[in-house]
Amino acid sequence: MTWFPRNIPIRRKLMYVVLISSTAALLVASAAMCAFQVYTFRWNFTRDLGSLAEIISANSTSAITFQDSDSAREILAGLRVKEHVESAFIVLPNGKILARFGEGDGGIPLSEYPQRTGFIFQGGELLQTQEIRLDDARIGALYLRSNYGSGYWALLRLYFAAFAVVLAISSGIAFAISSKLQRVISTPIQRLAETARIIAERNDYSLRAEKLGADEIGAFTDTFNHMLEQIQYQDATLQAVQNTLELQVQELQHEIAERKRAEEEVEALHNQLVDASRRAGMAEVATGVLHNVGNVLNSVNVSSTLLADRLKKSRTPNVARAAELLLARNGDLGRWLSDDEQGMLLAPYLSELGRHLKSEHADMTEELELLAMNVEHIKEIVAMQQNYARVSGFTEILPLEKLVEDAVQMNAAALKRHHITVIRDYEPVPNVRVDKHKVLQIMVNLLRNSKGAMEECVPRELTLCIRRARDGVVSVTVRDTGCGIPAENLTRIFSHGFTTKSEGHGFGLHSGAIAAKEMGGVLTAESDGPGLGAAFVLELPIAELIPS
């Protein structure tokens, strides 16, 4: 229905529908009537001409018997009253024409006529043959040529003229009736549209559309009004939620203030790095530092938060309270510890408190060691980037498994917080000679990317595989069950500045690929498509193939 106008008012659409439908019905009815009249005209015409041929044939038997040409011509002369008969012939069995009527044969030889009693249409003419018999013996034949075309076309012109008049009158009546009746449908719809327009302009969801009937439009009006009620309720609910959020924001301002100092330090470091990169013409170096430091700072932030939380929940203040109780009973401490109900509970409590503090001390010591490791890694990253212009960094022979585990430990708290299961699949492989901090930089970035890719996925599994890929090459694969990578992005993700994250900078994988290449290795990506996870493979040459 692409031909039907769509961008016009519904009132006009309804009128068009009525006019087109009535016109189509009239066309079909008129075509059927015209076809019937044409069929009737031809049938009557052939029937009349056949009857005329039978009468003339019956009157011509004596003239043919006596071969009386004059009598035969007189019989044919009676055809003058039939204006449509143009010529006629009475032919003997031997082919001799006994008598004829009209001028010529119209260019149609007798062989074109039916050879037995009957008729055919040829162009605009009707050719009729009537056998003349006497006592069941054929004694001759009558050939008639009639021009039925003039009457046929005159009849068609008459029908078409009548149809045009009827169509014009019917269209006028249909237009007059539809212009009145269409309001029954168009008026409720127009009022509903006007109500929707006013609501959109004013954002006033308290308005309601007027219901003008109990038909489908009335039901639609009820549904529209019900939808407005729901929107009005949701709008009120949203306002209440917004007020609640404002209160929560105020409560969070205190926590934001605590983090403000760290943010200011990072900002100061950022400004220093950008300024240094501008002076040296190495803006990419500053971007690399920020990205790599940012990856490690995430782990630093997690560790510091855990330490702060454990300090807040620490039971160390209970030691001071226990000491105060002991000092208060200094003169009678032995009796109080042995006889007093409260004093008798103090010794077991101190024993349990000591075990708890010892465990707490071990946990905090482990977290501080991890924090120190991350801080040391930040220092190495900065030092490595400061020496970016050197031909190569400091390399050492290290087990690949140890490097992978160090990177996992730097992200352990974040992985645990996001409920990510780490699956290790390590095979024994030779050591590699690498720049330790470049490998950590690559692995920390890959682990962080995998964690982000699995934020909205279940299950959350991170698989680490170490293999001997081929002669002289070992590989570590980081495979996740995250959102996956489209095929067209598998190579673009290593381009500088390319990212699919709203907060990303497009530098992590780019710098990782460069770092891998500088160590004689390669960083590649694999994925079966969106929603099917992804794998990043870091290949490194074994130590024996890299000159020290």
C-alpha positions as CSV (number, residue, x, y, z in Angstrom):
1,M,0.0,0.0,0.0
2,T,2.9,2.4,-0.7
3,W,0.7,4.3,-3.1
4,F,-1.7,5.4,-0.4
5,P,-0.9,8.8,1.1
6,R,0.1,8.4,4.7
7,N,1.1,11.9,5.8
8,I,-2.4,13.4,5.6
9,P,-5.0,13.9,8.3
10,I,-7.1,10.9,9.2
11,R,-10.3,12.7,8.2
12,R,-9.0,12.9,4.6
13,K,-7.8,9.3,4.8
14,L,-11.2,8.0,5.7
15,M,-12.8,10.0,2.9
16,Y,-10.2,8.6,0.4
17,V,-11.0,5.0,1.7
18,V,-14.7,5.5,1.1
19,L,-14.3,7.1,-2.3
20,I,-11.7,4.5,-3.5
21,S,-13.8,1.6,-2.2
22,S,-17.0,2.9,-3.8
23,T,-15.2,3.7,-7.1
24,A,-13.7,0.2,-7.2
25,A,-17.0,-1.4,-6.5
26,L,-18.7,0.7,-9.3
27,L,-15.8,-0.2,-11.7
28,V,-16.2,-3.9,-11.0
29,A,-20.0,-3.8,-11.3
30,S,-19.9,-1.7,-14.5
31,A,-17.3,-4.0,-16.1
32,A,-19.4,-7.0,-15.3
33,M,-22.5,-5.3,-16.8
34,C,-20.6,-4.1,-19.8
35,A,-19.3,-7.6,-20.4
36,F,-22.8,-9.1,-20.1
37,Q,-24.3,-6.5,-22.5
38,V,-21.6,-7.2,-25.1
39,Y,-22.1,-10.9,-24.8
40,T,-25.9,-10.4,-25.1
41,F,-25.5,-8.1,-28.1
42,R,-23.3,-10.6,-30.0
43,W,-25.6,-13.5,-29.1
44,N,-28.8,-11.6,-30.3
45,F,-27.0,-10.4,-33.4
46,T,-25.9,-13.9,-34.5
47,R,-29.3,-15.3,-33.6
48,D,-31.1,-12.7,-35.7
49,L,-28.7,-13.1,-38.7
50,G,-29.1,-16.9,-38.4
51,S,-32.9,-16.7,-38.4
52,L,-32.7,-14.3,-41.5
53,A,-30.4,-16.8,-43.3
54,E,-32.8,-19.7,-42.6
55,I,-35.8,-17.7,-44.0
56,I,-34.0,-16.7,-47.2
57,S,-32.7,-20.3,-47.6
58,A,-36.2,-21.7,-47.3
59,N,-37.5,-19.2,-49.9
60,S,-34.6,-20.0,-52.3
61,T,-35.2,-23.7,-52.8
62,S,-37.5,-23.3,-55.9
63,A,-35.2,-20.7,-57.5
64,I,-32.2,-23.0,-57.0
65,T,-34.2,-26.0,-58.3
66,F,-35.1,-24.2,-61.5
67,Q,-31.8,-22.2,-61.5
68,D,-33.9,-19.0,-61.7
69,S,-31.4,-16.2,-61.2
70,D,-34.1,-13.5,-61.3
71,S,-36.2,-15.1,-58.6
72,A,-33.0,-15.6,-56.5
73,R,-32.0,-11.9,-56.8
74,E,-35.5,-10.8,-55.8
75,I,-35.3,-12.9,-52.7
76,L,-31.9,-11.4,-51.8
77,A,-33.2,-7.9,-52.6
78,G,-35.3,-8.2,-49.4
79,L,-32.0,-7.8,-47.4
80,R,-32.0,-4.0,-48.1
81,V,-34.1,-3.5,-45.0
82,K,-31.1,-4.9,-43.0
83,E,-28.6,-2.1,-43.1
84,H,-25.9,-4.1,-41.5
85,V,-26.0,-6.8,-44.2
86,E,-23.3,-5.7,-46.7
87,S,-23.4,-8.7,-49.2
88,A,-25.0,-12.0,-49.8
89,F,-24.5,-14.9,-52.3
90,I,-26.5,-17.9,-53.3
91,V,-24.1,-20.5,-54.6
92,L,-24.9,-23.8,-56.4
93,P,-23.1,-27.0,-55.4
94,N,-20.8,-26.6,-58.4
95,G,-19.5,-23.3,-57.0
96,K,-21.5,-21.1,-59.5
97,I,-23.0,-18.0,-58.0
98,L,-26.7,-18.0,-58.8
99,A,-27.4,-14.6,-57.4
100,R,-25.7,-11.9,-55.3
101,F,-26.7,-8.9,-53.2
102,G,-24.5,-5.9,-52.4
103,E,-21.4,-4.6,-54.0
104,G,-18.5,-6.9,-54.1
105,D,-17.4,-9.5,-51.5
106,G,-15.6,-7.1,-49.2
107,G,-12.3,-8.7,-50.1
108,I,-13.3,-11.9,-48.4
109,P,-13.3,-14.9,-50.7
110,L,-16.0,-17.6,-50.2
111,S,-13.4,-20.0,-48.9
112,E,-13.1,-17.9,-45.8
113,Y,-16.7,-18.5,-44.9
114,P,-17.8,-21.6,-42.8
115,Q,-18.1,-24.6,-45.0
116,R,-21.2,-25.7,-43.2
117,T,-24.1,-24.0,-41.5
118,G,-22.6,-21.6,-38.9
119,F,-20.8,-18.3,-38.4
120,I,-17.4,-16.8,-37.6
121,F,-16.3,-13.3,-36.6
122,Q,-13.6,-11.7,-38.7
123,G,-12.5,-8.3,-37.6
124,G,-15.6,-6.2,-37.3
125,E,-17.7,-8.4,-39.6
126,L,-19.8,-11.5,-39.1
127,L,-19.7,-14.2,-41.8
128,Q,-22.7,-16.5,-41.9
129,T,-23.2,-19.7,-44.0
130,Q,-26.5,-21.4,-44.3
131,E,-26.9,-24.7,-46.3
132,I,-29.9,-24.8,-48.6
133,R,-31.4,-28.3,-48.5
134,L,-34.3,-30.0,-50.2
135,D,-35.4,-33.4,-49.0
136,D,-32.2,-33.6,-46.9
137,A,-30.1,-33.0,-50.0
138,R,-27.8,-30.0,-50.2
139,I,-28.8,-28.1,-53.3
140,G,-26.8,-24.9,-52.6
141,A,-25.6,-22.5,-49.9
142,L,-26.3,-18.9,-48.7
143,Y,-23.4,-16.7,-47.7
144,L,-24.1,-13.5,-45.7
145,R,-21.6,-10.8,-44.7
146,S,-22.8,-8.5,-42.0
147,N,-21.0,-5.4,-40.4
148,Y,-21.8,-5.8,-36.7
149,G,-18.8,-3.6,-35.7
150,S,-20.7,-0.2,-36.0
151,G,-23.5,-1.3,-33.7
152,Y,-21.0,-2.9,-31.3
153,W,-18.9,0.3,-30.9
154,A,-22.0,2.5,-30.7
155,L,-23.2,0.3,-27.9
156,L,-19.9,0.5,-26.1
157,R,-19.8,4.3,-26.4
158,L,-23.3,4.4,-24.9
159,Y,-22.3,2.2,-22.0
160,F,-19.1,4.2,-21.3
161,A,-21.0,7.5,-21.3
162,A,-23.7,6.1,-18.9
163,F,-20.9,4.7,-16.7
164,A,-19.1,8.0,-16.5
165,V,-22.4,9.8,-15.5
166,V,-23.2,7.1,-12.9
167,L,-19.6,7.3,-11.5
168,A,-19.6,11.1,-11.3
169,I,-23.0,11.1,-9.5
170,S,-22.0,8.2,-7.2
171,S,-18.7,9.8,-6.3
172,G,-20.5,13.0,-5.4
173,I,-22.9,11.2,-3.2
174,A,-20.1,9.1,-1.6
175,F,-18.1,12.3,-0.9
176,A,-21.1,14.0,0.7
177,I,-21.9,11.1,2.9
178,S,-18.3,10.3,3.9
179,S,-17.6,13.9,4.8
180,K,-20.3,13.6,7.4
181,L,-19.8,10.0,8.6
182,Q,-16.0,10.2,8.9
183,R,-16.4,12.5,11.9
184,V,-17.7,9.6,13.9
185,I,-14.2,8.0,13.6
186,S,-11.9,11.0,13.1
187,T,-13.2,13.2,15.9
188,P,-12.3,10.9,18.8
189,I,-8.9,10.2,17.2
190,Q,-8.2,14.0,16.7
191,R,-9.2,14.8,20.2
192,L,-6.9,12.0,21.5
193,A,-4.0,13.3,19.4
194,E,-4.6,16.9,20.6
195,T,-4.6,15.7,24.3
196,A,-1.3,13.8,23.6
197,R,0.2,17.0,22.1
198,I,-0.8,19.2,25.0
199,I,0.6,16.6,27.5
200,A,3.9,16.5,25.5
201,E,4.2,20.3,25.5
202,R,3.3,20.9,29.2
203,N,4.6,17.6,30.7
204,D,1.3,17.6,32.6
205,Y,0.4,13.9,33.1
206,S,-2.7,14.8,35.1
207,L,-4.7,15.5,32.0
208,R,-7.1,12.8,30.6
209,A,-8.5,12.2,27.2
210,E,-12.3,12.4,26.7
211,K,-14.0,9.1,25.9
212,L,-16.6,9.5,23.2
213,G,-17.8,5.9,22.7
214,A,-17.5,2.3,23.8
215,D,-15.9,1.0,20.6
216,E,-12.2,0.2,19.9
217,I,-11.3,3.9,20.0
218,G,-13.0,4.2,23.4
219,A,-11.0,1.2,24.6
220,F,-7.8,2.8,23.3
221,T,-8.8,6.0,25.1
222,D,-9.2,4.0,28.4
223,T,-5.8,2.4,27.8
224,F,-4.2,5.8,27.1
225,N,-5.7,7.3,30.3
226,H,-4.5,4.3,32.3
227,M,-1.0,4.8,30.8
228,L,-1.1,8.4,31.9
229,E,-2.0,7.3,35.4
230,Q,0.9,5.0,35.5
231,I,3.3,7.7,34.2
232,Q,2.0,10.1,36.7
233,Y,2.5,7.6,39.5
234,Q,6.0,6.8,38.2
235,D,6.8,10.4,37.9
236,A,5.9,11.0,41.6
237,T,7.8,7.9,42.6
238,L,10.8,9.1,40.6
239,Q,10.7,12.4,42.4
240,A,10.7,10.6,45.7
241,V,13.6,8.5,44.7
242,Q,15.4,11.6,43.5
243,N,15.0,13.2,46.9
244,T,16.3,10.0,48.6
245,L,19.3,10.0,46.3
246,E,20.0,13.6,47.1
247,L,20.2,12.6,50.8
248,Q,22.4,9.7,50.0
249,V,24.7,12.0,47.9
250,Q,25.1,14.2,50.9
251,E,26.0,11.2,53.0
252,L,28.6,10.1,50.4
253,Q,30.2,13.5,50.4
254,H,32.2,12.6,53.5
255,E,33.6,9.6,51.8
256,I,34.4,11.6,48.7
257,A,36.3,14.1,50.8
258,E,38.5,11.2,52.1
259,R,39.4,10.2,48.6
260,K,39.9,13.7,47.4
261,R,43.5,13.9,48.6
262,A,44.4,10.8,46.6
263,E,42.7,12.2,43.5
264,E,44.6,15.5,43.9
265,E,47.8,13.5,44.0
266,V,46.9,11.6,40.9
267,E,45.9,14.8,39.2
268,A,49.2,16.4,40.2
269,L,51.1,13.4,38.8
270,H,49.1,13.6,35.6
271,N,49.9,17.3,35.2
272,Q,53.6,16.6,35.8
273,L,53.7,13.8,33.3
274,V,51.8,15.7,30.6
275,D,54.1,18.7,31.1
276,A,57.2,16.5,30.8
277,S,55.8,14.8,27.7
278,R,55.1,18.1,26.1
279,R,58.6,19.3,26.7
280,A,60.1,16.1,25.4
281,G,57.6,15.7,22.6
282,M,56.5,12.3,23.9
283,A,52.8,12.6,24.8
284,E,52.3,8.9,24.2
285,V,54.8,8.2,27.0
286,A,52.7,10.1,29.5
287,T,49.6,8.3,28.3
288,G,51.3,5.0,28.9
289,V,52.5,5.9,32.3
290,L,49.0,7.0,33.4
291,H,47.3,3.9,32.0
292,N,49.8,1.5,33.6
293,V,49.9,3.3,36.9
294,G,46.2,3.5,36.8
295,N,45.9,-0.3,36.5
296,V,48.2,-0.8,39.6
297,L,46.5,2.0,41.5
298,N,43.3,0.1,41.3
299,S,44.9,-2.7,43.3
300,V,46.5,-0.1,45.7
301,N,43.1,1.4,46.2
302,V,41.6,-2.0,47.0
303,S,44.4,-2.9,49.4
304,S,44.2,0.5,51.2
305,T,40.4,0.2,51.5
306,L,40.7,-3.3,52.9
307,L,43.3,-2.2,55.5
308,A,41.2,0.8,56.5
309,D,38.1,-1.4,56.9
310,R,40.0,-3.9,59.0
311,L,41.5,-1.2,61.2
312,K,38.0,0.2,61.8
313,K,36.8,-3.3,62.8
314,S,39.9,-4.2,64.8
315,R,39.5,-5.3,68.4
316,T,42.7,-3.6,69.5
317,P,40.9,-1.1,71.6
318,N,39.6,-4.0,73.7
319,V,43.2,-4.5,74.9
320,A,43.2,-1.0,76.4
321,R,39.8,-1.7,78.2
322,A,41.2,-5.0,79.6
323,A,44.3,-3.1,80.8
324,E,42.0,-0.5,82.5
325,L,40.2,-3.3,84.4
326,L,43.5,-4.8,85.6
327,L,44.8,-1.4,86.7
328,A,41.5,-0.8,88.6
329,R,42.1,-4.0,90.6
330,N,45.8,-3.5,91.1
331,G,45.6,-3.9,94.9
332,D,43.4,-7.0,94.9
333,L,44.2,-8.4,91.4
334,G,44.7,-12.1,92.5
335,R,41.4,-12.4,94.4
336,W,39.5,-10.6,91.7
337,L,40.9,-12.9,88.9
338,S,40.1,-16.0,90.9
339,D,36.9,-15.2,92.7
340,D,35.1,-12.4,90.9
341,E,32.8,-13.5,88.1
342,Q,33.9,-10.8,85.7
343,G,37.6,-11.3,86.6
344,M,37.4,-15.0,85.9
345,L,36.2,-14.3,82.3
346,L,39.1,-11.9,81.6
347,A,41.9,-14.5,81.1
348,P,40.0,-16.6,78.5
349,Y,38.9,-13.4,76.8
350,L,42.5,-12.2,76.6
351,S,43.6,-15.6,75.2
352,E,40.9,-15.5,72.5
353,L,41.7,-11.8,71.8
354,G,45.4,-12.6,71.4
355,R,44.7,-15.3,68.8
356,H,42.4,-12.9,66.9
357,L,44.9,-10.1,67.0
358,K,47.6,-12.5,65.8
359,S,45.4,-13.6,62.8
360,E,44.5,-10.0,62.1
361,H,48.2,-9.0,62.2
362,A,49.1,-11.8,59.7
363,D,46.3,-10.7,57.3
364,M,47.3,-7.0,57.5
365,T,50.9,-7.9,57.1
366,E,50.1,-9.9,53.9
367,E,47.9,-7.0,52.6
368,L,50.7,-4.5,53.3
369,E,53.2,-6.7,51.5
370,L,50.9,-6.8,48.5
371,L,50.5,-3.0,48.8
372,A,54.2,-2.5,48.9
373,M,54.6,-4.8,45.8
374,N,52.1,-2.6,43.9
375,V,53.9,0.6,45.0
376,E,57.2,-0.9,43.9
377,H,55.6,-1.8,40.6
378,I,54.4,1.8,40.1
379,K,58.0,3.0,40.8
380,E,59.3,0.6,38.2
381,I,56.7,1.7,35.6
382,V,57.6,5.3,36.1
383,A,61.4,4.5,35.9
384,M,60.8,2.4,32.8
385,Q,58.9,5.1,31.1
386,Q,61.5,7.7,32.1
387,N,64.1,5.5,30.3
388,Y,61.8,5.0,27.3
389,A,64.5,6.3,24.9
390,R,66.9,3.5,25.7
391,V,67.4,0.6,23.3
392,S,66.1,-2.0,25.8
393,G,65.2,-2.2,29.4
394,F,66.8,-4.4,32.1
395,T,66.0,-8.0,31.4
396,E,66.4,-11.1,33.7
397,I,65.7,-14.8,33.5
398,L,62.4,-15.6,35.3
399,P,59.9,-18.4,35.4
400,L,56.8,-17.4,33.5
401,E,54.5,-18.9,36.1
402,K,55.9,-16.6,38.8
403,L,55.2,-13.5,36.7
404,V,51.6,-14.7,36.1
405,E,51.0,-15.4,39.7
406,D,52.4,-11.9,40.7
407,A,50.0,-10.3,38.3
408,V,47.1,-12.3,39.8
409,Q,48.1,-11.4,43.3
410,M,48.0,-7.7,42.4
411,N,44.4,-8.2,41.2
412,A,43.4,-10.8,43.8
413,A,41.2,-8.5,45.9
414,A,39.4,-7.1,42.8
415,L,38.8,-10.6,41.4
416,K,37.5,-11.8,44.7
417,R,35.2,-8.8,45.1
418,H,33.7,-9.4,41.7
419,H,33.2,-13.2,42.4
420,I,35.5,-14.2,39.6
421,T,36.8,-17.8,39.7
422,V,40.4,-18.1,38.6
423,I,41.3,-21.4,36.9
424,R,45.0,-22.2,36.5
425,D,46.2,-24.6,33.8
426,Y,50.0,-24.4,33.9
427,E,52.4,-26.7,32.0
428,P,56.1,-26.8,32.8
429,V,57.9,-24.5,30.4
430,P,61.4,-23.1,30.2
431,N,62.3,-19.8,31.8
432,V,62.1,-16.6,29.8
433,R,64.4,-13.6,29.7
434,V,62.1,-10.6,29.9
435,D,61.7,-7.2,31.4
436,K,59.7,-8.2,34.5
437,H,57.7,-5.0,34.8
438,K,56.8,-4.9,31.1
439,V,55.3,-8.4,31.5
440,L,53.5,-7.4,34.7
441,Q,52.2,-4.3,32.9
442,I,50.8,-6.5,30.1
443,M,49.3,-9.1,32.4
444,V,47.8,-6.6,34.9
445,N,46.1,-4.8,32.0
446,L,44.8,-8.1,30.5
447,L,43.4,-9.3,33.9
448,R,41.7,-5.9,34.4
449,N,40.2,-6.0,30.9
450,S,38.8,-9.5,31.5
451,K,37.3,-8.5,34.8
452,G,35.5,-5.6,33.2
453,A,34.3,-7.8,30.3
454,M,32.6,-10.2,32.8
455,E,30.8,-7.6,34.9
456,E,27.3,-8.6,33.4
457,C,28.1,-12.2,32.6
458,V,27.4,-15.5,34.3
459,P,29.4,-17.6,35.0
460,R,32.5,-15.5,35.7
461,E,35.5,-17.7,35.0
462,L,39.1,-16.6,34.2
463,T,41.3,-19.3,32.9
464,L,45.1,-18.9,32.8
465,C,47.0,-21.3,30.6
466,I,50.8,-21.6,30.2
467,R,52.0,-23.7,27.2
468,R,55.0,-24.3,25.1
469,A,53.5,-22.9,21.9
470,R,56.2,-24.0,19.4
471,D,60.0,-24.4,19.2
472,G,61.6,-21.6,21.2
473,V,58.3,-19.9,22.2
474,V,56.1,-20.2,25.3
475,S,52.7,-18.6,25.7
476,V,50.4,-17.5,28.5
477,T,46.7,-17.3,27.6
478,V,44.1,-15.2,29.5
479,R,40.7,-16.5,28.6
480,D,37.4,-15.1,30.1
481,T,33.7,-15.8,29.8
482,G,32.8,-12.2,29.1
483,C,31.1,-10.2,26.4
484,G,33.4,-11.3,23.6
485,I,34.9,-9.3,20.7
486,P,33.3,-8.8,17.2
487,A,35.5,-10.2,14.4
488,E,36.0,-6.8,12.8
489,N,37.6,-5.5,16.1
490,L,40.1,-8.4,16.7
491,T,43.0,-6.4,15.1
492,R,41.7,-2.9,15.7
493,I,41.8,-3.3,19.4
494,F,45.6,-3.0,19.3
495,S,45.5,0.4,17.5
496,H,46.3,3.5,19.5
497,G,43.2,5.3,20.7
498,F,40.7,2.5,19.8
499,T,38.4,1.6,22.7
500,T,34.8,0.3,23.2
501,K,34.6,1.5,26.8
502,S,33.0,4.8,27.6
503,E,35.7,5.6,30.1
504,G,38.6,4.0,28.1
505,H,41.5,5.7,26.4
506,G,42.5,3.0,23.9
507,F,46.2,2.8,25.1
508,G,46.4,-0.4,27.3
509,L,46.4,-3.0,24.6
510,H,48.4,-0.8,22.2
511,S,51.2,-0.3,24.8
512,G,51.0,-4.0,25.7
513,A,51.5,-5.0,22.1
514,I,54.5,-2.7,21.8
515,A,56.0,-4.0,25.0
516,A,55.6,-7.6,23.9
517,K,57.3,-6.7,20.5
518,E,60.2,-5.0,22.3
519,M,60.8,-8.3,24.3
520,G,60.8,-10.3,21.1
521,G,57.3,-11.6,21.6
522,V,53.7,-10.9,20.3
523,L,50.3,-10.2,21.8
524,T,47.2,-11.5,19.9
525,A,43.5,-11.7,20.6
526,E,40.9,-14.5,19.9
527,S,37.1,-14.5,20.1
528,D,34.2,-16.5,18.6
529,G,32.1,-13.4,18.6
530,P,29.9,-11.2,20.9
531,G,28.7,-13.1,24.0
532,L,31.2,-15.9,23.6
533,G,34.1,-14.7,25.6
534,A,37.6,-13.7,24.5
535,A,41.2,-14.9,24.9
536,F,44.5,-12.9,24.8
537,V,47.7,-14.8,24.0
538,L,51.1,-13.4,25.0
539,E,53.9,-15.3,23.3
540,L,57.5,-14.9,24.6
541,P,60.8,-16.4,23.4
542,I,62.5,-18.8,25.9
543,A,65.6,-17.5,27.6
544,E,68.1,-19.6,25.6
545,L,67.1,-17.9,22.3
546,I,67.5,-14.3,23.6
547,P,71.1,-13.0,24.0
548,S,71.8,-11.6,27.4
